[in-house]
């Protein structure tokens, strides 16, 4: 979930693009006008155009309030007349599709057997969701104000539910990562589990937001979550008691021979303060080396990553590239910190629950600092979302760019491949919990990271 705090950078660049587009339009319009109109005719045309737009709005409002589908059809005809005769656009196929849309609307409202259950609001909302769904992008979606509030609660690090970050992979809602100390982690949900039912209700064709609504609930209530787990090629149902979820973002502990295990659980609101505390402890104890554990880290705020990156990279080093796929020039983000950890002996741990900003950090450490990555293939969430406000307190969460590592690697849908792959056997996963504490007997990934770090230190 890496979308909210990108607004300032993105919108400033978008404003430049929009201004350039407007300027080009004005130049083209004036050139055309000089050929066919005198100055007062242009003014007259603009007045007529404004009046027509006013009539258009009146038609929409009247039609909506009176519930008359015919007025919508007339509105559509007027819109296309305006587009064809005033603005010079022509698209007969689109016009035909709009007629089909209103025909379906009319039949639902007038002929559906339970038509009284259909509200205009619900029809409009689901039509909008359908428009966004045509992107086939699992991270872009229409959000109501309640959806937005739920999202903010999670990013703030406190909400009621089971404590699992979920997303979509290949069209299926999956667990990205169970959160530390959460009911989801304690009951045994794992990164990669496909959610196929919630309380017996199939989640096929459900959006991530729809599944979240089914799973969330008041503290103390129960929910049955059925998942399909590839490692056992079977489904499994978990009865989970919801709880107040307070999500830590970062902590550090030390081995007996003074190696720091720095666990970064997410990039949510409280990361920077908790990372500052951990960094102060690292400075005080001056460890021989550091293992950065990014397993089951689902990502979070872009700004949190950019701020923290300053401690790992020297000032001026590239820490992230935002690729807008030709819509505008790429944006290169650089380190603005002192790079205190730049020359420390470091290895990184990742797994299938490592996503988004966590993947970018791992990739940047490998690109810039030649750090070894150990564990399993990461999730592959390499895109940037912006939260765009709409009318009536609604929002559009829209993918507007890809994240690239400093050397230009696009990890979207592919993830990061570790330098040394270490898979945890099925029988050890549930026994070891959610990567808590230092237990080299159970946590063979951590054990391998320790071995590789000792090689570097020597």
SULPENOR-V759945 format. One record per residue. RES is the residue in three letters. SS is DSSP state (H for helix, E for strand, C for the rest). PHI is phi in degrees with one decimal (999 if undefined). Layout:
RES | SS | PHI
RES | SS | PHI
This chain:
UNK | C | 999
UNK | C | -122.9
UNK | C | -117.1
UNK | H | -74.3
UNK | H | -86.5
UNK | H | -91.7
UNK | H | -57.5
UNK | H | -64.3
UNK | H | -61.7
UNK | H | -68.1
UNK | H | -67.0
UNK | H | -62.8
UNK | H | -67.7
UNK | H | -64.9
UNK | H | -61.4
UNK | H | -62.7
UNK | H | -62.0
UNK | H | -63.7
UNK | H | -64.1
UNK | H | -62.4
UNK | H | -62.6
UNK | H | -62.1
UNK | H | -64.6
UNK | H | -61.6
UNK | H | -63.5
UNK | H | -62.8
UNK | H | -64.0
UNK | H | -62.8
UNK | H | -65.2
UNK | H | -65.5
UNK | H | -60.6
UNK | H | -64.7
UNK | H | -65.8
UNK | H | -61.8
UNK | H | -76.4
UNK | H | -118.5
UNK | C | -133.0
UNK | C | -88.4
UNK | H | -58.9
UNK | H | -70.1
UNK | H | -68.6
UNK | H | -62.3
UNK | H | -61.5
UNK | H | -61.9
UNK | H | -62.1
UNK | H | -65.3
UNK | H | -61.7
UNK | H | -61.8
UNK | H | -61.8
UNK | H | -63.7
UNK | H | -62.2
UNK | H | -63.1
UNK | H | -64.7
UNK | H | -62.8
UNK | H | -63.6
UNK | H | -59.9
UNK | H | -65.0
UNK | H | -60.3
UNK | H | -62.2
UNK | H | -61.7
UNK | H | -61.3
UNK | H | -64.6
UNK | H | -62.9
UNK | H | -66.1
UNK | H | -67.6
UNK | H | -88.0
UNK | C | 66.8
UNK | C | -102.6
UNK | H | -62.0
UNK | H | -58.7
UNK | H | -66.2
UNK | H | -67.7
UNK | H | -63.3
UNK | H | -63.9
UNK | H | -61.0
UNK | H | -61.6
UNK | H | -60.4
UNK | H | -65.3
UNK | H | -58.6
UNK | H | -72.1
UNK | H | -61.7
UNK | H | -60.2
UNK | H | -64.9
UNK | H | -81.3
UNK | H | -97.3
UNK | C | -100.5
UNK | C | -93.9
UNK | C | 83.9
UNK | C | -94.9
UNK | C | -149.3
UNK | C | -152.5
UNK | H | -63.0
UNK | H | -62.9
UNK | H | -62.8
UNK | H | -60.5
UNK | H | -61.7
UNK | H | -64.0
UNK | H | -66.1
UNK | H | -62.4
UNK | H | -61.4
UNK | H | -56.2
UNK | H | -73.5
UNK | H | -64.1
UNK | H | -63.8
UNK | H | -56.0
UNK | H | -61.2
UNK | H | -67.5
UNK | H | -62.9
UNK | H | -72.3
UNK | H | -111.3
UNK | H | -121.6
UNK | C | -63.7
UNK | C | -61.1
UNK | C | -114.1
UNK | H | -61.1
UNK | H | -65.3
UNK | H | -83.5
UNK | C | -90.7
UNK | C | -98.8
UNK | H | -58.8
UNK | H | -61.3
UNK | H | -66.3
UNK | H | -63.2
UNK | H | -65.3
UNK | H | -59.5
UNK | H | -72.0
UNK | H | -64.6
UNK | H | -63.7
UNK | H | -59.6
UNK | H | -64.8
UNK | H | -61.0
UNK | H | -65.8
UNK | H | -64.8
UNK | C | -66.0
UNK | C | -69.4
UNK | C | 54.8
UNK | C | -106.0
UNK | C | -68.5
UNK | C | -102.5
UNK | C | -99.3
UNK | E | -161.4
UNK | E | -85.3
UNK | E | -122.2
UNK | C | -76.4
UNK | H | -63.4
UNK | H | -66.4
UNK | H | -59.4
UNK | H | -63.9
UNK | H | -62.4
UNK | H | -62.2
UNK | H | -63.1
UNK | H | -63.8
UNK | H | -61.6
UNK | H | -67.5
UNK | H | -67.4
UNK | H | -76.5
UNK | C | 94.8
UNK | E | -151.5
UNK | E | -167.3
UNK | E | -108.8
UNK | E | 169.5
UNK | C | -105.6
UNK | C | 81.1
UNK | E | -137.9
UNK | E | -82.1
UNK | E | -124.2
UNK | E | -157.9
UNK | E | -116.8
UNK | E | -138.6
UNK | C | 53.2
UNK | C | 81.3
UNK | E | -112.2
UNK | E | -71.7
UNK | E | -130.9
UNK | E | -77.4
UNK | E | -76.0
UNK | E | -163.1
UNK | E | -73.9
UNK | C | -85.0
UNK | C | -56.1
UNK | C | 63.7
UNK | C | -90.9
UNK | H | -56.5
UNK | H | -61.7
UNK | H | -68.6
UNK | H | -69.3
UNK | H | -79.7
UNK | C | 112.8
UNK | C | -65.7
UNK | C | -127.3
UNK | C | -59.3
UNK | C | 97.8
UNK | C | -60.3
UNK | E | -90.3
UNK | E | -82.8
UNK | E | -106.4
UNK | E | -149.1
UNK | E | -130.0
UNK | C | 52.2
UNK | C | 80.5
UNK | E | -97.2
UNK | E | -63.9
UNK | C | -102.3
UNK | C | -58.8
UNK | C | 69.2
UNK | C | -81.7
UNK | C | -79.7
UNK | H | -57.5
UNK | H | -62.0
UNK | H | -61.7
UNK | H | -68.0
UNK | H | -58.9
UNK | H | -62.1
UNK | H | -71.9
UNK | H | -80.4
UNK | C | -67.1
UNK | C | 177.9
UNK | C | -71.2
UNK | C | -54.6
UNK | C | 96.0
UNK | C | -84.8
UNK | E | -109.1
UNK | E | -143.4
UNK | E | -99.8
UNK | E | -113.1
UNK | E | -102.9
UNK | E | -123.3
UNK | E | -104.7
UNK | E | -113.7
UNK | C | -62.6
UNK | C | -64.5
UNK | C | -113.2
UNK | C | 50.5
UNK | E | -156.4
UNK | E | -97.8
UNK | E | -148.2
UNK | E | -106.5
UNK | E | -115.9
UNK | E | -92.8
UNK | E | -119.5
UNK | E | -90.6
UNK | C | -65.7
UNK | E | -149.0
UNK | E | -72.9
UNK | E | -100.8
UNK | E | -113.6
UNK | C | -97.9
UNK | C | -73.6
UNK | C | -110.4
UNK | E | -162.8
UNK | E | -156.2
UNK | E | -142.2
UNK | E | -139.2
UNK | E | -128.1
UNK | C | -79.1
UNK | C | -64.2
UNK | C | -98.0
UNK | C | 65.1
UNK | E | -108.6
UNK | E | -87.7
UNK | E | -108.9
UNK | E | -94.9
UNK | E | -99.8
UNK | E | -110.4
UNK | C | -87.8
UNK | C | -170.9
UNK | E | -119.9
UNK | C | -88.6
UNK | C | -56.2
UNK | C | -92.7
UNK | H | -61.4
UNK | H | -62.7
UNK | H | -68.7
UNK | H | -71.8
UNK | H | -66.3
UNK | H | -61.1
UNK | H | -64.8
UNK | H | -64.5
UNK | H | -64.5
UNK | H | -62.0
UNK | H | -66.1
UNK | H | -62.8
UNK | H | -62.9
UNK | H | -69.9
UNK | H | -90.4
UNK | C | 46.2
UNK | C | -66.9
UNK | C | -66.2
UNK | E | -165.9
UNK | E | -133.2
UNK | E | -103.5
UNK | E | -95.0
UNK | E | -97.6
UNK | C | -108.8
UNK | C | -66.0
UNK | C | 59.1
UNK | C | -95.9
UNK | C | -83.3
UNK | C | 98.9
UNK | E | 156.4
UNK | C | -81.9
UNK | H | -62.1
UNK | H | -61.5
UNK | H | -63.9
UNK | H | -63.3
UNK | H | -61.3
UNK | H | -67.0
UNK | H | -70.1
UNK | H | -58.9
UNK | C | -61.4
UNK | C | -85.2
UNK | C | -100.8
UNK | C | -130.4
UNK | C | -66.6
UNK | C | -57.7
UNK | C | 96.6
UNK | C | -71.1
UNK | E | -70.0
UNK | E | -117.3
UNK | E | -172.1
UNK | E | -122.8
UNK | E | -101.2
UNK | E | -102.0
UNK | C | -92.9
UNK | C | 56.0
UNK | C | 87.5
UNK | C | -67.2
UNK | C | -156.7
UNK | C | -65.5
UNK | C | -60.3
UNK | E | -108.1
UNK | E | -105.1
UNK | E | -97.8
UNK | E | -121.2
UNK | C | -68.9
UNK | C | -119.7
UNK | C | -101.5
UNK | C | -95.4
UNK | C | 62.4
UNK | C | -54.9
UNK | C | -91.5
UNK | C | -54.5
UNK | C | -99.6
UNK | C | -75.0
UNK | C | -76.2
UNK | E | -135.5
UNK | E | -129.9
UNK | E | -123.7
UNK | E | -109.7
UNK | E | -135.6
UNK | C | -152.1
UNK | C | -65.9
UNK | C | -94.4
UNK | C | -84.0
UNK | C | -140.6
UNK | C | 59.5
UNK | H | -58.3
UNK | H | -65.4
UNK | H | -67.0
UNK | H | -64.7
UNK | H | -61.5
UNK | H | -61.1
UNK | H | -64.7
UNK | H | -68.2
UNK | H | -65.1
UNK | H | -71.9
UNK | H | -64.6
UNK | H | -90.7
UNK | H | -113.4
UNK | C | 55.8
UNK | C | -81.1
UNK | E | -79.1
UNK | E | -111.6
UNK | E | -125.6
UNK | E | 132.0
UNK | C | -129.4
UNK | C | -52.7
UNK | C | -80.4
UNK | C | -67.6
UNK | C | 93.2
UNK | C | -103.5
UNK | C | -109.5
UNK | E | -132.1
UNK | E | -107.3
UNK | E | -108.4
UNK | E | -113.6
UNK | E | -93.8
UNK | E | -106.2
UNK | E | -69.9
UNK | C | -120.2
UNK | H | -67.2
UNK | H | 58.7
UNK | H | 62.7
UNK | C | -98.1
UNK | E | -141.0
UNK | E | -118.1
UNK | E | -94.0
UNK | E | -127.7
UNK | E | -71.4
UNK | E | -118.4
UNK | E | -164.6
UNK | E | -105.2
UNK | E | -92.7
UNK | E | -115.6
UNK | C | -70.5
UNK | C | -53.8
UNK | C | -90.5
UNK | C | 89.4
UNK | C | -80.8
UNK | E | -91.2
UNK | C | -98.6
UNK | C | -61.4
UNK | C | 67.0
UNK | C | -114.9
UNK | C | 80.1
UNK | C | -108.1
UNK | C | -89.3
UNK | C | -67.6
UNK | C | -68.9
UNK | E | -127.9
UNK | E | -86.2
UNK | C | -135.2
UNK | C | -99.6
UNK | C | -84.8
UNK | C | -58.9
UNK | H | -51.0
UNK | H | -71.8
UNK | H | -98.4
UNK | H | -61.4
UNK | H | -68.2
UNK | H | -66.8
UNK | H | -87.1
UNK | C | 75.9
UNK | C | -100.1
UNK | C | 53.0
UNK | C | -110.7
UNK | C | 74.5
UNK | C | -107.0
UNK | C | -132.6
UNK | C | -72.1
UNK | C | -71.6
UNK | C | -92.9
UNK | C | -94.2
UNK | H | -73.6
UNK | H | -69.5
UNK | H | -63.6
UNK | H | -61.5
UNK | H | -65.0
UNK | H | -61.5
UNK | H | -63.9
UNK | H | -63.7
UNK | H | -67.2
UNK | H | -66.4
UNK | H | -63.6
UNK | H | -62.6
UNK | H | -67.7
UNK | H | -64.2
UNK | C | -73.8
